Amino acid sequence: MRWKESLCIATLLLVAMVTVTEARVSGKLMVVSRVRREVTMATTPAPDETLLDPNGPHVCTRRITESRTVRETYRQPYTTLTTRCIFYICFRQPKTAYRQAYRSVVKSTIVTKRACCPGYHQEGDSCEPSCYMCIHGTCTAPDVCTCEDGYVGQQCRCDGQHYGSDCELNCDCQNGGTCGGDDSQCFCPPGYSGDHCENRCPEGTYGASCDNRCTCENGVCDHVTGECQCNDGYTGPSCNEACEDPDGCLQCPCLNGGTCDSNGACICAAGFKGDVCGEPCDPGTYGAHCASACLCHHGATCDPATGECTCRAGFIGDNCEEECAVGRYGTDCAQTCDCKNGGTCTSGGQCLCTMGWHGNKCQGNICPYNPPEYTTEHYTDEFHWPYCIPCHCNKDNTESCNPWGGHCECNPGWGGVNCDKICAEGFWGKGCTDMCDCAGSHCDPVNGLCLCPAGYTGSKCNETCPMGRYGSGCAETCLCENGGTCSPVDGSCTCPPGWTGYRCNEPCPRGMYGLRCNSTCECQNESWCNPANGTCTCRPGFTGTKCDMACQNMTYGQDCAMRCNCSVHANSCDQRTGQCVCMDGWRGNNH
């Protein structure tokens, strides 16, 4: 029997040593995403933006993000519970393991759209400058109205002292009155009337157009404001209250701007109460007689006179009902959060860090043994220790690599999943979301400064080089002579009529004239041809626009302007000198 008992005991021990494994999915799953998430700027494309030429003037491009959902694999942690028995003592031991699972993530694709640059609007297939109320003028650049003759100002209107279709007529308005438009009608200031604002408001009226009736009973009112100036012995806003002292009013005892009635009782100004108006309104009330309830929220204080709210730090709005926007904090939300890596701040400026970061400014990466630009997804092993794997951000162009999701935060001027692509043309800054404002020129992808092409200057490259300068940065000096103008781009000279040559330093060749010396002179009889306009200067003895006619009718000299001094016995006179040619049988200077 003993060998049978030994066999049974051995069998029981063998069964007890068998390990039974139960598996269950861990209640705490760690979701890790390698999908880069980018902020999509909500943009409304311009109408018919496909008509715009992407290389046309003042046409900018912008990028928007289109998202789609895809299915990907990831490591899903789960816990196994292993039951072990030694002799008759059993216990369960947990162990963390991983298996492949699937999840849905959002992937983004950046597409490029065309739109007119800031300051321009689309008209058909082109971008035209935009101006506000450009009247009697032409909009030549954003908010630049080039006025027609006779008009002035940003909106090309007549000033207040002129009128007429060309603003050529002077207004005849007095006492600060103005006119404008197409007629001379005067617009009078309060307190004046008449065709030329020459009259003060009639007694008993005041204000604009003298339409208001004075309410002064025992006094006179100001013709501009209507304020009453009481006669001796009267007081009150309308001078309708008699003073008890027939020699005049007693000193009013009211404080803080309060006034008193004819009996000396105080009428307190808004925000005060008491017999002599020496007490401010109780907290929560304001206004006349402290009868209005304050509407301030979140512990704000209320002005006892006006009810205006003074907000506590972290709140804003007329009634302090709104919290500061993300990235702002403090009194009037005037301070900017300096939290790094997506952290937000409290009303006092304390940073609340996003997952994967720590520190007083969220500057610390949870992965402790690598610099931020080389760390990425954060996992937990079976002992609950964090560990990190390398990320793929371009080190030189990356601000940080998010330790939780692994996406790259690029330095200004760089984009792409790995921060290896410079901002697309027309964009700059962090995330490449800012549009260049350079009148169609390129800008620095980091700071947005405009990189002007040759011939242009200004902060937005919307100004041509000043006269006498050309080239990149307008650094070159023009060499044109004799009134020639040079191209601001390459310095080439455009000569005035009558001049030619690289520097406009050569007059037109003999017999040629005009712009680029392309016209042929028509002057005859060895006359001089003006190289600028081709007009002929005749030699003595000739006349006509082409100097093709000899002097006639006994005239001679320059332009045939002189009369020959010959007698009736002369056949003719020399057309150049005026010397007489005598008939046969006659002689002498004038015979």
C-alpha positions in Angstrom: 0.0 0.0 0.0 2.8 2.4 0.7 4.0 2.4 -2.9 0.5 3.2 -4.0 0.2 6.1 -1.5 3.6 7.4 -2.7 2.4 7.2 -6.3 -0.8 9.2 -5.4 1.2 11.9 -3.6 3.6 12.2 -6.5 0.7 12.5 -9.0 -0.9 15.3 -6.9 2.3 17.2 -6.7 2.8 16.9 -10.5 -0.7 18.2 -11.1 -0.1 21.1 -8.6 3.0 22.1 -10.5 1.1 22.6 -13.8 0.8 26.3 -14.6 -2.6 27.5 -15.7 -2.5 30.8 -17.5 -5.3 33.3 -17.7 -5.1 36.3 -20.0 -7.0 39.4 -19.9 -6.6 42.7 -21.8 -5.0 45.4 -19.6 -7.5 48.0 -18.5 -4.9 50.7 -19.1 -4.0 50.9 -22.8 -1.3 53.2 -24.0 -2.2 54.8 -27.4 0.9 55.8 -29.4 0.6 57.7 -32.6 3.3 58.2 -35.2 1.0 60.3 -37.3 1.9 63.9 -37.4 -1.0 66.2 -36.6 -0.9 69.6 -38.1 -3.2 72.6 -37.4 -5.5 73.2 -40.4 -6.1 76.8 -41.0 -9.8 77.4 -41.8 -9.6 79.1 -45.2 -12.2 80.2 -47.6 -10.8 80.1 -51.2 -11.3 83.1 -53.4 -14.0 82.7 -56.0 -12.8 81.0 -59.2 -9.3 80.8 -57.8 -8.4 78.3 -60.5 -8.5 81.2 -63.0 -5.5 82.8 -61.4 -2.0 82.3 -62.9 0.2 81.1 -60.0 3.1 83.1 -61.5 1.0 86.2 -62.1 1.6 89.5 -60.2 0.2 89.7 -56.7 -0.9 86.0 -56.7 0.0 84.1 -53.5 -0.3 80.5 -52.7 -1.5 79.0 -49.4 -1.5 75.5 -48.0 -4.4 73.8 -46.3 -4.5 70.4 -44.7 -6.9 67.7 -45.9 -7.3 64.7 -43.5 -8.3 61.1 -44.0 -8.7 58.1 -41.6 -6.5 55.1 -42.0 -6.0 51.8 -40.1 -2.6 51.0 -38.6 -1.1 48.5 -36.2 0.4 49.2 -32.8 1.6 47.3 -29.7 -1.3 46.7 -27.3 -0.3 45.8 -23.7 -2.2 43.1 -21.8 -1.7 41.4 -18.5 -1.4 37.6 -18.0 -2.2 36.1 -14.6 -0.2 32.9 -13.9 -1.3 30.5 -11.1 1.5 28.6 -9.5 1.3 26.0 -6.7 4.1 24.7 -4.5 2.8 21.7 -2.5 -0.6 22.9 -1.2 0.2 26.6 -1.4 -1.0 28.4 -4.6 -0.7 32.0 -5.7 -1.3 34.2 -8.8 1.5 36.3 -10.4 0.7 39.1 -12.9 2.9 39.7 -16.0 2.7 42.4 -18.7 3.0 41.4 -22.4 2.3 43.0 -25.7 0.5 41.9 -28.8 -0.3 43.5 -32.2 -3.6 45.4 -32.4 -5.3 47.8 -34.9 -6.6 51.3 -34.5 -7.8 54.2 -36.7 -5.7 57.3 -37.0 -6.0 60.5 -39.0 -3.4 61.3 -41.6 -3.1 64.7 -43.2 -2.1 65.8 -46.7 -1.1 69.4 -47.5 -2.6 70.9 -50.7 -1.8 74.2 -52.3 -4.4 76.8 -53.2 -4.1 80.1 -55.1 -5.3 83.5 -53.8 -4.6 87.1 -54.2 -2.0 88.5 -51.9 -3.0 90.7 -48.9 -4.2 94.1 -50.2 -5.5 92.7 -53.5 -8.7 91.3 -54.7 -9.6 89.0 -57.6 -11.1 90.4 -60.7 -11.5 87.6 -63.3 -8.1 86.1 -63.8 -6.0 88.8 -62.2 -5.4 90.4 -58.8 -6.1 94.1 -58.5 -5.2 96.5 -55.6 -7.9 97.2 -53.1 -8.7 100.7 -51.8 -11.4 102.0 -49.4 -13.6 104.7 -50.9 -11.2 105.8 -53.7 -13.4 108.6 -55.1 -12.3 110.7 -58.0 -9.1 108.7 -58.3 -7.5 105.4 -59.3 -6.4 102.7 -57.0 -2.8 102.1 -57.9 -1.6 100.1 -54.9 -3.2 98.7 -51.8 -4.9 101.6 -50.0 -3.0 104.1 -52.3 -5.5 106.2 -54.2 -4.0 108.4 -57.0 -6.2 111.4 -57.2 -7.5 113.1 -60.3 -6.5 116.7 -60.8 -8.2 119.0 -58.2 -8.8 116.3 -55.6 -6.8 115.6 -52.4 -6.7 113.2 -49.5 -6.6 109.5 -49.1 -10.1 109.2 -50.6 -9.6 111.9 -53.2 -12.2 114.3 -52.1 -12.4 118.1 -51.8 -11.1 119.4 -48.5 -13.5 121.3 -46.2 -12.5 124.7 -47.6 -13.1 124.0 -51.3 -15.8 122.7 -53.6 -16.7 122.1 -57.2 -16.0 119.4 -59.7 -12.2 120.1 -59.5 -12.2 121.5 -56.0 -11.2 124.8 -57.6 -13.7 127.0 -55.8 -13.2 128.5 -52.3 -15.9 128.0 -49.6 -17.2 131.1 -47.8 -18.1 129.4 -44.5 -17.4 131.2 -41.2 -17.0 130.1 -37.6 -15.5 126.8 -38.4 -18.1 125.8 -41.0 -17.0 123.5 -43.8 -18.3 122.7 -47.3 -17.5 120.0 -49.9 -18.7 118.1 -52.9 -20.1 119.9 -55.9 -21.7 122.9 -54.3 -20.9 125.6 -51.8 -23.4 124.6 -49.1 -21.9 125.2 -45.6 -22.2 122.6 -42.9 -22.2 124.6 -39.6 -20.8 123.5 -36.3 -23.1 123.4 -33.2 -24.2 126.9 -32.1 -24.2 128.5 -35.6 -26.6 128.8 -38.5 -27.0 130.8 -41.8 -25.9 130.2 -45.4 -22.3 130.9 -44.4 -22.6 130.0 -40.7 -22.4 133.7 -39.9 -25.1 133.7 -37.3 -25.1 132.5 -33.7 -28.1 130.5 -32.7 -31.1 132.8 -31.9 -31.7 133.4 -28.2 -33.5 130.4 -26.7 -31.9 127.8 -29.0 -28.6 126.0 -29.1 -26.7 123.0 -30.6 -26.5 121.5 -34.1 -28.7 123.5 -36.6 -30.0 125.4 -33.6 -32.8 122.8 -33.3 -32.6 122.4 -29.5 -34.7 124.6 -27.2 -33.0 126.1 -24.1 -34.6 125.2 -20.7 -33.2 128.1 -18.7 -35.9 129.9 -16.9 -34.0 132.6 -15.0 -30.8 132.8 -17.0 -29.2 132.4 -20.4 -28.0 129.3 -22.1 -24.8 128.7 -24.0 -25.5 128.7 -27.8 -23.3 125.7 -28.3 -23.9 123.3 -25.3 -27.2 124.7 -23.9 -25.7 124.9 -20.4 -27.5 127.5 -18.3 -25.8 130.5 -16.7 -28.2 131.5 -13.9 -29.1 135.0 -12.9 -28.2 136.1 -9.4 -30.4 134.4 -6.8 -31.2 131.3 -8.8 -29.6 127.9 -9.1 -30.3 124.4 -10.6 -29.7 122.9 -14.1 -32.5 125.1 -15.5 -32.1 128.1 -13.1 -35.6 127.4 -11.8 -34.7 127.1 -8.1 -34.6 130.3 -6.0 -32.0 130.7 -3.4 -33.3 131.2 0.2 -30.8 134.0 0.8 -32.0 137.0 -1.3 -28.4 138.2 -1.5 -27.3 135.0 -3.2 -26.9 131.2 -2.7 -25.2 129.7 0.4 -22.1 127.5 0.1 -23.2 124.0 -0.9 -21.8 121.3 1.6 -22.1 118.4 -0.8 -18.9 116.4 -1.5 -17.6 114.3 -4.5 -19.3 116.3 -7.1 -22.8 116.5 -5.5 -25.1 119.4 -5.9 -27.7 120.9 -3.5 -31.2 122.0 -4.0 -32.6 125.4 -3.0 -33.0 124.1 0.6 -29.3 122.9 0.8 -30.2 119.1 0.5 -27.5 117.2 -1.4 -28.2 115.5 -4.7 -25.3 113.0 -4.9 -23.3 112.3 -8.1 -23.4 108.7 -9.4 -21.5 106.4 -7.1 -22.0 108.2 -3.8 -24.6 108.4 -1.1 -25.1 110.0 2.4 -26.2 113.4 3.7 -23.2 115.1 2.2 -22.4 112.5 -0.5 -19.4 111.3 1.5 -20.0 107.6 1.2 -19.3 105.4 -1.9 -21.9 102.9 -3.0 -22.0 99.6 -1.2 -20.2 96.7 -3.0 -22.4 95.3 -5.8 -24.3 98.6 -6.4 -23.5 101.7 -8.5 -25.0 104.7 -10.2 -27.4 107.4 -9.2 -28.7 106.8 -5.6 -26.6 103.5 -5.8 -29.8 102.0 -7.2 -28.2 99.8 -10.0 -26.9 96.3 -9.4 -23.4 95.5 -10.7 -23.2 92.8 -13.4 -19.5 91.8 -12.9 -18.6 88.1 -12.8 -15.7 86.0 -11.4 -15.0 88.3 -8.4 -14.5 91.5 -10.5 -14.9 94.9 -8.8 -17.5 97.4 -10.0 -17.0 101.1 -10.5 -19.5 102.8 -8.1 -20.2 105.6 -10.6 -20.4 103.9 -14.0 -20.8 100.2 -13.1 -17.7 99.4 -15.3 -16.1 96.1 -14.3 -12.4 95.8 -13.3 -11.6 92.1 -14.0 -9.5 89.8 -11.9 -6.4 88.3 -13.5 -7.4 85.7 -16.0 -10.7 87.2 -17.2 -11.8 89.7 -19.7 -14.9 91.2 -21.3 -17.4 94.0 -20.4 -18.7 91.9 -17.5 -15.5 89.8 -17.0 -17.5 86.8 -18.2 -14.8 85.5 -20.5 -11.6 83.6 -19.6 -8.3 84.6 -21.3 -7.7 83.1 -24.7 -5.3 80.3 -25.0 -1.7 81.7 -24.7 -2.7 84.7 -22.6 -3.0 85.4 -18.9 -2.9 88.1 -16.2 -4.7 91.4 -15.8 -6.7 92.2 -19.0 -5.1 89.1 -20.5 -2.2 91.3 -21.4 0.6 88.9 -20.7 1.7 86.1 -23.0 2.3 82.6 -21.8 5.9 81.4 -22.2 5.0 77.7 -21.7 6.8 75.4 -24.2 5.8 72.4 -26.2 2.1 73.1 -26.2 1.7 73.8 -22.6 -1.1 76.2 -21.4 -1.0 78.5 -18.4 -3.3 79.4 -15.5 -4.5 82.9 -14.7 -1.4 83.4 -12.7 0.9 82.2 -15.5 1.7 78.7 -14.1 2.3 76.2 -16.9 0.1 73.1 -17.4 2.1 70.7 -19.5 0.9 68.4 -22.2 1.6 64.7 -22.0 5.3 63.9 -22.3 6.7 67.2 -20.9 7.5 68.6 -17.5 9.2 71.5 -15.8 8.1 75.0 -14.8 7.8 76.0 -18.5 7.2 72.5 -19.9 10.7 72.5 -21.2 11.7 69.1 -19.9 11.3 65.9 -21.9 10.1 62.8 -20.0 12.7 60.7 -21.8 15.6 61.3 -19.4 18.6 60.1 -21.3 18.4 61.7 -24.7 18.1 65.3 -25.9 14.5 66.2 -27.0 15.3 66.2 -30.7 16.2 62.6 -30.6 13.4 61.1 -28.5 9.9 60.0 -29.4 7.2 57.5 -28.4 6.9 56.8 -24.7 6.1 53.2 -23.7 6.0 51.4 -20.3 7.6 48.0 -19.9 6.5 45.3 -17.4 8.2 47.1 -14.5 6.4 50.4 -15.4 9.7 52.2 -16.4 9.6 54.6 -19.4 11.8 54.1 -22.3 12.2 56.0 -25.6 13.1 55.2 -29.2 14.8 57.5 -31.7 12.8 59.9 -33.7 13.6 61.0 -37.3 13.5 64.8 -37.1 16.2 66.7 -38.9 18.4 67.9 -36.0 19.4 71.2 -37.5 15.9 72.3 -38.4 13.9 70.9 -35.5 12.8 72.7 -32.3 11.8 69.5 -30.5 10.5 66.0 -31.0 7.3 65.4 -29.1 8.1 62.6 -26.5 4.6 61.2 -26.6 3.6 61.2 -30.2 6.9 61.5 -31.9 6.0 64.2 -34.4 8.6 66.9 -35.1 8.2 70.6 -34.1 10.0 72.5 -36.8 12.0 75.7 -36.4 10.6 78.7 -38.2 11.1 78.4 -41.9 11.0 74.6 -42.1 8.2 72.1 -42.6 7.6 68.5 -43.6 7.1 65.4 -41.4 10.8 65.4 -40.6 11.5 69.1 -40.7 13.6 68.6 -43.8 11.7 70.9 -46.2 12.0 74.6 -46.4 8.8 76.6 -46.4 7.0 76.6 -49.8 7.4 79.8 -51.8 5.1 82.5 -50.5 5.1 81.2 -46.9 7.3 81.7 -43.8 7.5 81.3 -40.0 6.7 78.5 -37.6 4.6 75.8 -39.3 5.0 77.7 -42.6 1.5 79.2 -42.1 2.3 82.9 -42.5 1.9 84.3 -46.0 4.5 86.6 -47.5 3.4 90.2 -48.0 5.9 91.3 -50.6 3.9 92.4 -53.6 4.5 89.1 -55.3 8.2 88.9 -54.4 9.9 86.2 -52.3 10.4 86.5 -48.5 12.8 85.0 -46.1 11.2 81.7 -44.9 12.4 82.3 -41.3 11.5 85.9 -40.5 9.3 86.9 -43.4 11.5 89.8 -44.5 10.9 90.6 -48.2 13.7 89.7 -50.6 13.2 92.3 -53.3 14.2 91.7 -56.9 16.5 94.1 -58.8 14.8 97.5 -59.2 12.5 97.3 -56.1 12.8 98.3 -52.5 10.7 99.0 -49.4 9.6 96.7 -46.6 7.1 95.1 -49.0 9.0 95.5 -52.3 6.3 97.7 -53.6 8.5 100.7 -54.3 10.8 101.2 -57.3 14.4 102.4 -56.8 14.7 106.1 -56.3 15.7 108.2 -59.4 19.3 107.7 -60.2 19.6 104.3 -58.6 19.1 100.7 -59.9 19.9 97.1 -59.4 19.7 94.7 -56.4 19.1 96.7 -53.3 19.1 99.9 -55.5 22.9 99.9 -54.8 24.1 100.9 -58.3 24.3 104.5 -59.6 22.7 105.4 -63.0 25.2 106.7 -65.6 22.7 108.3 -68.1 23.5 111.8 -69.3 21.6 114.6 -71.0 18.3 114.0 -69.2 18.3 110.3 -69.9 16.5 108.0 -67.5 17.7 104.6 -66.4 15.8 101.3 -65.8 15.6 100.6 -62.0 16.2 96.9 -62.9 19.3 96.9 -65.0 20.4 100.5 -65.4 19.9 100.7 -69.1 19.3 104.3 -70.3 16.2 105.6 -72.1 17.5 108.6 -74.0 15.4 111.8 -74.6 14.8 112.8 -78.3 18.0 113.9 -80.0 20.4 111.7 -78.0 21.7 108.2 -78.3 24.5 105.9 -77.0 24.8 103.7 -74.0 24.8 106.7 -71.7 22.8 109.1 -73.9 26.1 111.0 -74.4 26.0 111.1 -78.3 23.8 113.5 -80.3 21.9 112.1 -83.2 24.0 111.7 -86.4 23.7 114.4 -89.0 20.4 114.1 -90.9 18.6 112.1 -88.1 16.5 113.2 -85.1 13.9 112.2 -82.5 13.5 109.3 -80.1 16.3 106.8 -80.6 17.4 109.0 -83.6 15.0 106.9 -85.8 13.6 109.8 -87.8 15.1 111.4 -91.0 15.5 115.1 -91.2 13.8 116.8 -94.2 15.6 120.1 -94.1 17.0 121.3 -97.5 19.6 123.8 -98.7 22.1 122.9 -96.0 19.7 124.0 -93.2 20.3 122.9 -89.6 18.0 120.1 -88.3 17.0 120.1 -84.6 18.1 116.6 -83.3 15.3 116.6 -80.8 12.2 117.4 -82.8 13.4 117.7 -86.5 12.5 121.4 -86.9 14.5 123.2 -89.6 16.6 126.4 -89.0 17.0 127.9 -92.5 20.2 129.5 -93.9 19.8 133.2 -94.9 17.9 133.4 -98.2 15.6 130.4 -97.6 12.3 129.9 -95.8 9.5 127.2 -95.3 9.2 124.3 -92.9 11.7 122.4 -94.9 13.8 125.5 -96.0 12.9 124.5 -99.6 11.8 128.0 -100.8 14.1 130.9 -101.8 13.2 134.4 -100.6 10.8 136.2 -103.0 9.2 139.6 -103.5 12.3 141.6 -102.9 13.0 140.0 -99.5 16.3 138.5 -98.2 18.2 137.3 -95.1 17.3 135.1 -92.2 13.7 133.7 -92.7 13.4 136.3 -95.6 12.5 138.8 -93.0 14.3 141.8 -94.5 13.1 144.0 -97.4 15.6 144.8 -100.3 16.4 148.5 -100.5 16.5 148.7 -104.3 15.0 151.3 -106.7 12.6 150.6 -109.5 15.6 150.2 -111.8 16.7 147.0 -110.1 15.8 143.6 -111.5 16.1 141.9 -108.1 18.2 141.6 -105.0 20.5 138.8 -103.7 18.4 136.5 -101.4 21.2 136.1 -98.9 22.8 139.6 -98.7 20.1 141.9 -100.1 22.5 143.4 -102.7 20.6 144.9 -105.6 20.9 143.5 -109.2 20.5 146.5 -111.6 18.8 146.6 -114.9 20.9 147.1 -118.0 22.1 150.7 -118.2 21.9 151.3 -114.4 24.3 151.1 -111.6 24.7 151.9 -107.9 23.8 150.1 -104.7 20.1 150.7 -104.8 19.4 151.6 -108.4 
